[in-house]
Amino acid sequence: MITKHTSITALAVIGLLVAGTSCKRGHDNTGVEYAPQMYDAVGYEPYRQIKPNTINPQGLNMRLPARGTVARPNYHTTFGEGSEAKTDLMMYNIPADSIGIAERVLTNPIPQTEKSLAEGQILYTRYCSHCHGETGKGDGLVAAQYKGVPNYTTDAYKSLNDGHIFHVITHGKGRMWPHGSQITPEDRWKIVQYVHKLQQG
């Protein structure tokens, strides 16, 4: 008569046998690969490839950048038209702990138009409204959990200028996380315009 105890013991023995036989391979043997093309891609990859490049050193498809260089996006944007066109290289190098500098030296380079405000509203809704609320009163769904989200319509926050808002979007402040890696400088400035509209109530 087969008991429950006997069945469990038999299954345990079979499991040990399977585990024991699977350990006999050498540690360099990967066994059967499910999708070998994922491990050895046919397409060219920057610093590794199956077919060596006969022109570049070490057969790489792409050369290593010069030592000490840092890749930076170039947000070279022109605003306005004709003789009033203004070109602005929107690189932002003010450190996170220097918000006072941002408040003193930064002004919005984008002329305020109905289009820029409409785009700013879309961006604000996408990136900001979940905390700051649709009307900027700090009543977004996330704010209910975070607490301390500012209300732009109060006197304490109505005076925030372009540089302050742009800097906080870029580097974050308090519980607000930085958004500089997710939002381009141009889009951050459009959000600044829309925040000013919300400040007016």
Secondary structure, 3 states (H helix, E strand, C coil): CCCHHHHHHHHHHHHHHHHHHHCCCCCCCCCCCCCHHHHCCCCCCCCCCCCCCCCCHHHCCCCCCCCCCCCCCCCEEEECCHHHCEEEECCCCCCCCCHHHHHHHCCCCCCCCHHHHHHHHHHHHHHCHHHHCCCCCCCCCCHHHHCCCCCCCCHHHHCCCHHHHHHHHHHCECCECCCCCCCCHHHHHHHHHHHHHHHCC
